């Protein structure tokens, strides 16, 4: 006969055995304990901080609209097709450059996103008609008023606090998009893969280290990009440094025009230009620019508008999908520019 004292003891032993099995995974037929949604990092709801507050994404979004200019690349890299994108430049179907369009895979033409324009501001009515369940505008200039109108339509992830408009890094874009769609681990792997390639460039090109460099475009004169612009960050990711006082020259923006009196700011160890099609010859003949050492010593690089080789688009449209093109195409040009031989100018 079992004594009353033995029953609680047996129950306790059974409980401890079950707990031990749960903790070790023994008896499950698998060496690893099954992961929960939380441990996989893709659980919802998720809260994302932005410049204007917190955005709560309650569940995996199905109809995403991007009002930022590059976020479609991060979405497609994660296997998510937005219902609409916002045109920046290039005038591609779906606002997708070839490196992004390839990610549509077996989707039919109906999957190509609708294209919105921001030339006259955000198209709120068109966005509302698309019935989005998430709006993403990380690489953007969303105002407080814009944000209020957008959040009335759907949860909106605006640009992060603490960076200029259009100044968010490609890493933050990818990781934030990954968080919003429930794929943070996959996004992190994408970022780490590209960062590994940048590390390889720095190791292979020690001549880049510490040399002052600058990104510019002949837009309404001389337009230079500041430290908070993704294009400038490419240079620092390669090992270059940006000129002292750069942000002081342009203010709190991602970039700005400089006067002819300050053209000496262009005279760096390496200078990358983005001329429009046919603009390289005109720039090289510019009476003020042609006498700078950066020009006479062939330390400038011209990435002229040409969508056939994709480098022009990829260097401005900085994303996890475009960066392999930049790494393959821009690095050799920079190496030729800083080798001290004007004959190898790219």
N, C-alpha and C positions, 0 to 999 in steps of 0.2 A: 504494500500500500504506500502510495506517495504521500509524504508529509506536506502540510501546507507551506512549509518554508522552502521546499524544493521547487515548487511551481514558479515563484518569482525568479528564483535563481536560474532555472532553465530558460525562461523567457529572456532574461538578461543575456545569457550565453548566446541564444539564437540571434538576438539583436546585434550583439558585438560581432558575430560571424558575418551577418549580412552587411554590416557597416564595413568590415574589413574587405569583403568582396567588392563593395562599391568603390573603396579607396584604391585597391590594387588592380581591379579589373580581372581578378582571377575568376575562372569559371565562365567567362563571357565568350570564350572562343576567339578573343582578340587580345593582343599584347597591349593595346592602348585603350584607355577608357574612352567612351564616346564623348565628343565635345558638345557642349551646350551652345545655343545660338549666341549667348553673351560671350563665351570664350572664343568663338570664331570672330567676334568683333563686328558682326553685321546685324546686330539686334536693333529693332525699332521699338519705341520712338528714339530719335536722335536729335540732339540740340546743337545747332551750329551758331556760333557768335558771328556777328557782322558789325559794320560801322554804325548801324542804327538800332541794334538790339539783338535778340535771340530769335533764331528760326527753328521751329520744331517740325521735323519731318516724322509724321506719325507711322507711316508704313512705306514700303518700297514704292517709289513713284513710277507711274506708268506713262504719263504724258508730260514730258519735260520741255519747257521752252527756255532757250538761252537768250538773254538780252546782253550778256557779256559777249566779247568778240572772239574768244578762242576756246570756250569751254566745250564746244562740240567735239574737239579732239580728245579731251580727257574722257568724255562719255563714251565715245566710240571705242577708245582703247580698252574700256571696261566692258564692252559688249552691249552698251545701251544706246539706242537710237533716239535722239530727241525728235519731237514732232515739229519743232521750228527752231531756226537759228537766226542770228542777226548778221547781215552782210557788213563786212569791213572793207575789204578790197579783193580783187581777183575775179569777181562776178562769176563764181563757179556754181553749178547746180547744187542746191542745198547749202550753199556757202561752205562747201567741202572741197579742200584741195585734194589732189590725187592721193597723198599719203593717208588722208582720212577717209576718202571715198572707198578705198580698198577695204576698209574695215566693215563696210556694209555687207560684205560677203555675199551670201545667197539671197539676201533680201531683194524683193523686186523693186521696180521704180517707185511704187507707191510708198516705199519706206524712206525715200529721199525727203529730208525735212523741208517744210515750207520756209521760204526766206523772208525775213522781216528787214526793214530798213530803219536806220536811226538818224538819217540825214536831217529830218525835221523833228527829232525827238522820238521817244519810245512810242510805239504804236499800240496804245493800251486797248483800243477796241478790237483790233485784230488778235491780240493776245487773249483777251477774254473770250473771243469766239472760238478759240482753239481748246477751251476747257482744260487748261493745264492743271496738274496737281502739284507741280513744283516749277518755280522760275529761278534761274541761276544767272547772276550778274556779278561775277567776281572780277573779271577784267573789264571794268566799266567805270562810268562816271555817274552812277545813279545818285540823284539828289534825295533829300529827305522827303520832298513832295512826291517824287517818283516812287520812292519806296512805299509810301502810304497808299498810293494808287495800286501798285503792284500787289501788295499784301492783301488788298481787298479782293483781288482775283484769286490768288493762291499763295501758299507759303513761298517766301522769296529769300534767297541767299544773296545778299548784296556784297559789295567789296569789303575786305577786312578793315578793321580800325587800325590806325597807325601807319598807313601807307598812302601815298598819293593816289588819286584816281588813275586808273590804268597803270598802276605800279606793282600789282601783286605778282609774286614770282610763279613760275611754272610749277614748282614743287607744291606750293600752297594750293594752286588751282587743282592739280591732280589729286592731292590728298583730301581736299575739301569735297570735291566731286565724289570721290570714293566713299567718303563718310555719308554723303547725302543719298547715295544709291545703295548703301549697304555692302560695299565692297572695299572697306578700308585696307585690308591686308593686300589685296590685289593691287590697289593703287600704290601702296608703299613699295611693293616689289618693282613696279614700273619705274618709280622715282629712283630707287636704288640702282636699278640697271643703268639708267642714264648717268647717274652720278659716278658710277664706276667707270664709264667711258670718259667722263671729264677727268677723272683721276689719272687714267691712262695717258691722256693728252698731256697733262702736266708733267708726268714722268718722262714722256718721250720728247718733250720740248722744254727743257730747262731754260732755254733762251727767252722764253716768255716771262719767266718769273720776275716780278717787280718792275717790269717796264711799263711806263705810263702809256695808256692807249685810250682811244675815244671813238665813239660812234657818232656819225653825223649824216645829214641829208641836205642837199641844196634846195630846201623848201623855203620859198620867199626869202632867199639870201642864204645864211648859214644857220641851220638848225641843229643843235647838239642835244644828245640824250644824257640825262642825269643818272645819278647812282641808283635811283629807284626804278629805273626802266629795265624791263627784261632783256633788251638788246645789250645794254651796258653790262648787265650781270653775266652775259656770255663771256665777255672779255675777262672779268675777274674769275670766272669758273675755269678759264684757260690758264690762269696764272698771272695775267696782267694786273696792273693797278690803274685806277682812274685818277685823273689829274687832281692835284690839290686845289681846293676852292671851286670845284666844278658846280656843286649845288648852290654855292653863293652866287655864281654867275647866272644861274637860271631860276633861282627861287625855289618854291616848294612844289614845283610841277615835275612831271616825268621828263620834260624837255622844254627847250625854248630857243628862240632865235637870238643870236648875238650880233652886235653891231660890227661894222667893218673895222672899227677901232680896236676890237677885241679879237681880231682874227688870229693873233698869235696863240690863242688857246688851242687852235687846231694843230699847232706844230708839236706833235707828240711822237714818241718812238714808233707808234703804229696808229693808223687812222683808217677806219672803215666807213666808206661812203655808200649811200643808197640812192644813186641817181635814177630818175625815170628813164625810160627807153631813149637812147640817143644822147643822154645828158653827160656821159663821161667825158667826151671830147670837149664839150663846152666848159666843164668844170676845170679840166686840165689847162685850158687856155685862159681861165679867169685871171685878170691882171694882178689881183691882190694875192690870189692863192698860189699861182705858178712859181713864185719866188721863195716860198717857204721851204725850209729844209726837208720837211716831210714829203714834199713833192719832188724837189730836185734830187733827193737821195732815194726816191722810189719806195718810201715807207708807207705809202697809202694803198689801200685795197678798194677796188670799185666793184660793188655787187649791183650791177645795173639791172633794172627791171627786165626780167626775162622769165616767163613762166614755163618755158620749155625745159629748162634745167632745174627748176624749182627752188634753187638756192635763194633767190631774191625773196620769194614768198616765205620760205621757211625761216629765214633769219629775222623777219619781222613777226611772223605768226609763230611765236615761240611756244612749243607744247611738247608733251611726251612723244607725240607722233612725228613732229617736224624736226626735232633735235638730231636724230641720226643723220638727216640730210645736211644739217649745219655742221656737224662734226666731220662728216666726210668731205664736205666742200669748202668750208671756210678755213679750217685749220691749215691745209697746204698753202693757201693764199697768204695767211698771216706769217707762216714760216718763211715764205719767199720775201715778204716785206721787211722782216727784221733781220735778214741774214747779212746785211751790210753791203749787198751787191745790187745796185740799181738795175742791173740787167735782168734780174730775176723778179722784178716788180710784177705783182699780179693785178 
